[in-house]
Amino acid sequence: MPKEVFGPGYEFLPRDQLLSFEEITHVVERFVERGVNKVRITGGEPLLRREIEGLVSMISAIEGVDDLTLTSNASLLARKAEGLKQAGLDRVTVSLDALDDPTFQAMNDVGFPVATVLEAIEVASGVGLGPIKVNAVIKRGVNEHAIVDMAEHFRNSGHIVRFIEFMDVGNTNGWRLDDVVPAAEMIESINQRFPLEPVPPNYPGEVANRFRYLDGSGEVGVIASVTQPFCGSCTRARVSAEGSLYTCLFASEGTSLRDALRAGEDLGQVIDEVWGKRDDRYSAIRSSNTSRLSVPVEMSYIGG
């Protein structure tokens, strides 16, 4: 959340406009009734939400939730990992765009070092929140050097690095197509140092293309939403903190589940109507036009 936008004077939403934990749980239950079995808590930074362990416990208790995960910048993860595991969290994904502090802190506008993230990864793994997935967004001219560095660092660790093409999410990241390092280029740079072979997806709709090291030292993944869009197989829905349902990461507007829920409407029917009309193809269309098509909401608002 960029400081120039969300500075000291920024007025955040009143608490009563956010979904309560009970309302979030109700929303998840309606999705699970429709076949959803994977739930991810993201943000922004979800560990800043007070008593987040309570939400984890409530969602993990829902029959049918087989995989409950959380994405974090890891600033608070080391101190919260044990409680999250005890509450029922299965895994965590950590954001880390480089292994050197100048690059990492410049890209993420954060006040903590890489060492904090690496410590959190080990703590989380130690309490059983692994294998940890480490997400790295690669931007041309900024952190290409991190690709091979991170691949080497996490080989034989049991953790999985996923390199992500720089995407035009929101309005504040200054996206240009020239800044995109294609996934194929990333994989080739790793392959020249540590030979790789492709691996089939774990499940239908998996967004990452998987590769494993020929020497058996683990695997890496790439998410190629710019150069190889996967709109046709996308199965993800996103719900913001105040209850807006989005059917695409690049959507400009959503549908308020909060208003429907508080008005006593059939939430399942609302979800069915929204999903039944879904025709999102932003990445596929943008790739053919090689330009931004609309003004999507910020990723800090609806997560990755």
N, C-alpha and C positions, 0 to 999 in steps of 0.2 A: 504494500500500500504506500505509494510514493509520498514522501514528506511534503512535497510542494502542493499536493492535493489534500492529504489527510494530516495537515499540520495541527499545532496546538489549539487553534481556534475552530477546528472542524466540529460541526454539530452532528453527532451520530444519532441513529434512530433511538427513540425512547424504548425502554425494555418491553413495554406492552405491545409494541409493533412486531417484535420478534416472536417466532414460534417458541412456545414453552417446550420443555423436554417431553411432557405428556403429549403435546400436539405433534412433535416430531415423531414420536413413537407411533402415534395413530397413523400418520402419513406412511411410515415404513410398513406398517401392517397392511395397509391398503395395497401397497406395491407388491408385497410378498404374496398376497392373495392372487396377484396377477402373474406370478411366476418368477419374480425377482428373488434371487438368493444371495446376491452380493451387495453389500452396503459399504460405502466409503464415507468417512467423515473428513471433510476438508475445509477450505477457507479461501482467503485469509489464512490465519494461523489458528487452527481449532483448539490448541492447548491454552489459548488465552481465554476461552469460554469458562466461566466459573463452574466448578464441580462437573467438569466434562466426564469424569469417571462415572458419575451417575447416569449420564446419557448412554455411555457405553454399556453399562449394566442393563439398562432398560431395553436397548436394541438387541443385545446379545441373548436376552431371554425370549425373544420372539421366535417361535417355532417356524423353521423354514429359512432363517438367516444362517447360511452355512459358512460365510466368509465375511467377517467384519474387520475392516482395515481403516487406517487413518494416515493422512498425508501431513507432514509437519516440516517446518524449517529447522527443527531439532534444538531450538534455543532453550526449550524447557523440557525436552524429552528425557534427559538423563534422570531428572528428579521425579518424573511422572511415570516412567516406564513400568515400574513394578505395580503401581496402583492400576494402571490401564490393563495390564495383563490379568490381574486378579479380578477386574471388573468384567472381563470377557473379551477383550480385544485379541484378535488373531495375529495381525501383522501390522507393520508400519512401513510407509514409504517416506524417504527423506530427500529433501531437495539439496543438491550440492553441485554447483556449476563449475568449480575449479578447486584445486588443492592448494593453491597459493592465496594468501590472505588479500593481497591487493586486488587481484581479479575477482575473487569471490565477493569481497565487500563492496567493490564498485558495481558489480552486476546486481547485487541484491539489496544494496542500501541498508545493510545491517551493521550492528555495532558489536558483533561477536566474531571470534576467529574460527577458522576451519577446524581447529583442534576441538572446539566445543561440539561440532557436528560429528567428528570422528569418534569422540568419546561417547556421545549419545548413541551412535550406531552400535558400539560394542556393548553398552549397558542394555540397550533394547534387545539385542541378540542374546545376551546373557540371561535375560528373564524369560526368553521364549517367544519373542515377538518377531522371529525371523522365519524364512530368510528375508533380510532387509532388502528392499528395492531402493536404489539410489538414482534419483532423476537428475539429469544434467541437461540444461538447455544450451545449445551451442549456437553462438552468434559469430558470423564472419568478422575477422579482424579483432575479435575480443578474446575468445577463449578456445580457439581451435587447438591450441597447445595442450589443453586439458584432456583431449580425447584419449590419446595414448597414455598419458600420465595416469588417468583414472582407471583405464583398463588394466594397466600394470599394477596399480595399487590394490585393486579389489580382486585380482586373480587369486585363486586358492583361498579366498576368505569365506566362501559360502554365500556372499552377498551378490546381488545382481545389479549392474549399472545399466541404466536405460538412457541412451542419448536421444534428445528430442530436437527436432528441427524448430528453429525460431519461428513462432507463429504470430499472426496479426490479431492477437486477442486484445480487446479494449482499445483505449485511445492514448495511453500514456507511454507505450514502450517504443514509439518511433519506428514501427516496423517498415522495412523495405525488402523487396524480394532479393535484392543484391546481398542482404545480410544473412540469407539462408544458406547454411552448409547442408547440401543434400545428404540424406541418410546413406546412400550408396558410397559417397565419398568418405563418410565417417568410418563405415565398415571396412573399406579398402585400406584406410590408414592404419587401422588396428590389425587387419589381416597381414599387412606387410611385416609387422613386428611379431605378431602372435597369430599364426594361421587359424582360420575359423571355418566352420561349415554351418549351413542353415539347419534349423530345428523346426519341426511342425508346431503350430500353435497349441497352447494348452487347452483352449476351449474356443468355440465359435464366437467371433466378434472380438477376439483379443486384439488390442490396438498395436501392440509392439511386435515387430518382426524379430524373432529369436535366432541367435547364433551361439554355438558352443566352440570352445577352444579344442583343437585337435588333440592337445596333450592331456585333456581331461581336467583342466584347471578351472572349470566353471563355464559361465555363459554371460553374454551381454545381449542387449536388445536395442533396437532403434524404433522411434516413433516418427513416421514419415508423413505427417498429416498435410504437408505442403506439396511435396513432390510425388507422393503416392497416396492420395486421399482414400479413406476407407468408409465414406459416407454410407455406401450400400449395405455394409455389414454392421454398422454401429447400433448398439443395443442400450446405450446409456441415456438415462434421464438425470437431470440435476435440479435440486431444490435449494433455493437460497435461504439465508438465515431468517428472512421474514416471510418465507413460504411461497415464493414464486417458482413455478415449474417451468423449466427450460428443456427443450428437446435437442438442443445443439449448443456446443461450447461457444459458437459464434453468433448465437441468437441476439437480436436487438431488444426483444421484449418477451415476457413470460406470462403465465396464467396464475392468478393468485389462488393457491390452495388454502391459504389462511382465511381469506374472506369467505370462501365456500364452506370451510370447516366451522367457522364461528357463526355462520348463518344457518347451520344445521343441514346443509345440502349433503347429498350422497357423494362423498369424496371419491369413491371408486368410479362412479359414473363420470365425474369430471375428468379423472385421469384417463378413462377409456376414450372419451371424446377427443381429448388433446392428442393422445398417442395415435388414435385412429386416423387423424388428419395429418400426421407428421409426414413431411416431404422434404426435410432439410438436406441440402446438397451443397452447402457453402464451400467446403474445401474443394470439391470436384469442379465446381463452376469457377471458383477463384483460380485454381491451378491452370485452367484453360485460358483464362483472361489475364493471368499473371498480375492481378492488381486487387486491392482491397475493394470489397463489394458493398459493405455497409459499416455501421458503427456498432460493433458488438459490445455487450457489457464487459466490465473488467473481469479478468480471471480471479482477482481477489474477492470478487462478489459471488461467483458460482463455482470456483474450484477448477481443477484440471481434469 
